[in-house]
Amino acid sequence: MFDKSLPVAIDKCEDYDYETVLSVIEKQFDVVLDPSLIKDKKIAVKPNLLLKAKPQDCITTHPVVMKAVINALKAYSPERIVIAESPGGPFTVPALKIVYRSSGMTEVSEECGVELNYDVSYENVSYPDGNICKNFDIIRPIIDCDVIVNVCKLKTHSLTTMSCSVKNLFGTVPGVHKFEMHTRFPELDNFEDMVCDLVTMHSGGKTIVSVCDGIIGMEGNGPSGGEPKRYGCILSSLDPFSLDLAASAILGIEGRVGIVRKGIERGYTVSNSRELTIIGTPPEKIKVENLKLPESRSMRFLTDLPDIFGGRLVKFLEPRPVVDKKKCIGCGICVRSCPQKTIKLKSKNGKRYAEIDRNNCIKCFCCQELCETRAVKIKKNPIFGIVG
């Protein structure tokens, strides 16, 4: 399980110079890792590879960070290292090849001499101790490993406010099965509980080493539709919840990330960032100014509204995804990724475009996450324009 006394290593790092990044990660591993945790163990290095994107898009874990992490791990003599990820779309060999190549992971595997996972099998794992979720489909390389090295990307997130180490482990669920989890847990509160159960399940049988690529992350409508933001840091810890608490403090949104709040309530980490054991640079020395939040999460007062009218008032006021027909190319990715099957392709004047039925939308923002043309926008209720 989790030990809230475990340290979080934080260091400033302004760019992706390989030698600098390697030096930082080696130093952090020296203080957070016991070599016996890695020696002769099977290691799955799990980046954030949400979709087909280039490193400069700042959507995926940067290949320089991955290369540094893998080479630092090799010094501890593991039995084997495999790079393993399940992107947001189909979990197939052709899809993996495209994502690995575009993100720079193919080159990393060749330079470091480690495997890329192409095993697309998975297994349903029972977890009777889950608070809200009692079983999970998990990709094979994660089941087969002893240690998960969770190399996440620090980004804002339209659904969960922040994507960091805890949310990155949702990528251990195969492909479109992630959409099914959104259907099973359509309410944000329950979805966050489910993710916490997933990470707790993993921690019960495996070591989790989290490393956060916070050099250049994303702000605004992340995890894929925002803008690059220089955060200038790298974080490492054996406790993903403590790392995320520190990251939320760096972003200036401590207390506003539901997954972190739940980790605190469950006793997985301390009650605030000032109680963390920090090695290196304290979060307040890096704290980001003027962070742009996702439009879906920027109206924080909605979470404090009373549950009147059966919660219908909040649902009426919440921002929702809409399709910009001018940018939409009618590729159908959003149709296939919608957990509620509430998006349809339509045609007008020879042009195909997607349209969202707002009545059935659960506002999971999967469509926005996976849209490669950024055609899915966030629409605020018109009443806020009047008030403004």
N, C-alpha and C positions, 0 to 999 in steps of 0.2 A: 504494500500500500504506500501511502505518501508520508514523508517525514518533513513536517513544516520547518524543522531546524536546518534542512539542507540549504547550502548557500546558492545564491544566484551570482554568477560572474558576469560583470558588465564592463565593457571597454569601448572607448570611442574608436571609431574607424570610419574615415571619411570617404574612402573610395575602394574600388575593387582591384587594387594592386595585390597580386598573388602573394608575394613575400610578406607583406604587411598583414594580410588576412590570415595566412598560415601562422605567423608569429603570435597573433592574438588568440587563435583557437588552440594552439599548443599550450600557451600559458593558461588558458581557461581550463583545458582538460587536466592540467597538472593539479588544479585545486578542486575540481568537482568530480574527477574520475579516480576510482581505485583501479589500477591496472588489471586486477583479477576479474573485474567485471567484463573485460574485453578479451583477455588472453584465452585462446583456443575456443572462442565462442563463435556462433553463427550470427552475423550482423546483417540486418536489413536497414539500409539507409533510405529513409523515406522523405523526399523533398516535397515541396508544394508545386505540382505541375497541373494546375487547374485545367488548362486547355492549351491548344497549339498557340504558342507565343514566343517571341524572341526575348532574350535576356534584357534588352534595353526597354522592353515594354513594362518591366517592373511588376509583372503579374506572377512570375514563377521564381523559385529559388535560383539565385545567380550561380552559374557553373563554377565561378572562381571560389565561392564559398563551399560548394560541394566538393571540389577538388581538394581544397585545404582540409576539410573535415575528413575525407577518406584517407588522405596521406597521413594526417595526424593519428587516425585510428590504426593504420598499418604498423605504426611504431609499437603498438601494444600486442602485436602478434595474434590477431584473431584467426580462427579456422578459415573463414571465408567472409567476403563482403559482397552483397548484391544491392544494386539500386532498384527499389521497388516502389511503385506508385499506381494508383488507380485514378486516372483523370475524371473530369466531370461527365464525359460522354460515355460511349460504349467501351466496355473493357474487353478489347479485342487486340490481337497481335498487330494488325495494320494500324489501328488507332494509336497504340503504344509507340510504334516506330515513328509515326509522324510527330507525336508530342516529344519523344526523346530527342529526335533530331532538331526540331525547331528550338527547343529550350537549351540546347548545348550539352545534354546528358550523354548523347552518343560519343561525343568527343571526350567528355570526362571519363567515361568507362574505358575508352581506348588508351588515354594517357595514363590512367591509374591502374590499368590492368585488372579491373573488376567487372563483374557481370551486370548486364541489364536484365531485369526480369521480363520474360515473355510467357510465363505460366499464367494463364488466365482462369485457372480453376479457383474455386473458393469453397469454404466449408461453413456450415451453420454451427455456431458455437453457443452452447447454452450458458446462461449466466443468471442463475436463480437469485443471486443477491442484488440484482439491479433494482434500483428504486422504482423505475418506470418501464424499463426495457429488460426482458429476460432472455433474449437471444439476439445474436448478430451474425450476419453473413460477413466473413472476413477473408481477404485474399490469401492465397496459399503461401507466398513468401513470408508474410507476417506470422502466420501460424507456425511455420517451420523454423523461425529464427529464435535465438536466445535473447537478443538485444535489438530493440528498435531505436535507431538513431534518427530522431525526428527533426529534420532540417527545414524549419518553417520560414515563411516570409512575413514580415510585419506590415499589415495592411488594415485599413478600415474595411468594414463589411456591411453591406446593406441590410442583412438579416440580424447578425449577431454583434454589430457595432465594430468589433475588432476580430481579425483573424490572426492567430499566433500559434503557439505550440499545441494547445488543447484542441482547437478547431481543426488544425492540420491533421490530426489523427482520425478525423471523420473520413479521410481519404483511404483508410484501411478497409472501408466498405466498398465492394466492387461496383464500378460503373453506375448503371442505372438503378441499382439497388439503393443508392443514396436518395434517389427521387422517391422510392417507395417509403423510405424512412420519413421523408417530409410528409407523405400522405398519412402515415401512421401517427405522426406527431405534428399536426398542422399548427398548433398554438406554439408561439415562440417559447413560452415558459417550459412546456413539455419537451420541445425540441432540445433546449439547452440541458434539461435533465437527462435526456437520452444520450447526448454527447458526453456528459459527465460519467454516466454509467459505462459507456464504451471505453473511455480512458481508464476508468477504475478497473474494468475487466482486464485490459491489457497489463496494467501495473501489477495485477495479482500474480501473473505467471512469468513476467518478463521485466528486464531492466529497460527503462525508457531514458534515453539521453536526449535532451532537447537543446538544439542550437538554433538561434534566431538570426536570420539575415535581416538586420535592421539598418543596413548601410543606406540603400535607397529603397524605400517602400512605396506605399500608395496611400493617398488620401482621397476624400470624396466618395464617389459611388463605387468603392471596391466591392469585391476583390478583383474585378477585371475592368470595370468601367470608369475608374477614377483617374487621377493624375499622379505621376511620380512625385515623391516627396523625400527629400534627404533627411533621414533621421540620424545618420552618422554613428551607428553603434552595432555591436554584436553581443548577444547574451547567450549564456549556457547554464544549464542546471539539470539535476536529476529529478526535479519536481516541476512538471509542466505548469501546474497551477501557480506556483510561486514565480516562475518565469513570466507568466502572463500578467500577474499582479504588478510586477516590476515594469513590464512593457506598457501596461495601461497608465502607470504613473508617468512614464516617459512621454506618452502621447497626451497627457493632461486630461485623461478621461477615467481616472480611477473612480470606482464606484458606479460607473455607467455601463460596465460590461457584464451582462447577465451570467455568462459561464464562470467568470471569476467570482462573482458574488456567491454563486452556488458552491464553488470550491471552498470558499470561506465558511459558508453555512455548514458544509459537510465536515469541516475540520481538516481539509486537505492542505491548507495554507494559513498563514497568520491573518489577522483582521485588517491590517493596512500595510502599505509599502514601507512605512517607517520601522516596522517590526521585522522586516526581512533581514536575513544575514547576507549582506552585499559584499562581494569581493571585487575591488576595482573602483569604478566610478559610480557614485550614487545616482539614482534616477533624476533627482532634482538638478544635477549638474548637466544633464543632457536634455532636460524637458523641452519638448517641441512647442513652439509658439504658433498660434493661429492655425491650428489643425482644422482642416475642412472635413466635417463629418458627412456620412452619406445623407442624402436628402430624406431617406426613409427613417433615419434615426435622429435627425436634427431637432425634432420637436419633442424634447424629452418630457414635457409636461403631460403628454398623452398617457404615459405610463403611470401617472399619478391621479388620473381621473377616476372617480368612483365607478364601480361596475353597474351603472344604472342602465335601465332599458335592456337588461340582460347582456350588457356589453356592446350593444348595437351602436351606441353613440361613438365609442372609441373606434369601432370598425368603420363607421361612416367617415370619421375625420382622418383616419390613417392615410398616409401617402400610399400609392399603388403603382405598379408597373404599367406602362402603356407603350405601344409600338409606334415609332416614328416611321410612317409609311415611306417617306422619302429616302430614308437610309436602309430600310429593310430590303433584302435581296431575295426573300422568299425561300431561303435554304432549308427551312423546316427544323433547324436545331432546337429552337424553343418549343416547337410542337412536341418533339420527341422527349424533351427534358421536363415537360410540365407534369408534376406529380398528380395534379387534379384533371389532366386532359382537358383543360379549359381554353387552350389556344388552338385556333384553326387557321389554315391557310386559305386565303381568298384571292380572287383575281378581279382586276378592273382595268379596262383599256389595255389588256395584254400584259399587265404587271402583276406579279404575285406578291402578296404581303401577308404578314401574320396579324391576327386580331385576337385580343384577350377578352374573354367574357368576365367582366368584373364581378358578377354575382357569385361565381364559383371560385374566384381567385383567393388563395390563402396567403398571398403576399410573402412567399418564401424567397422570391427573387432569383430562383434558379434560371429563369429565362434571361435575366440581365447578366448573370454570372457567365453564361456560356455563349452569349451573342458576340460573334467575332467582328461585327460591323458597328457595335455600340448603338444599335437601333432601338434598344429597349431603354426607355427613360422613366424617371420617377415623376409622377404627377401628384401634386399636392391638392388637397380639397380647395375649391375656389373660395371658400369662406375665409381662408388665411390671406388671400390676396385682398379681400375687402377690408379685413382687420388691419393689414399692413398699410 
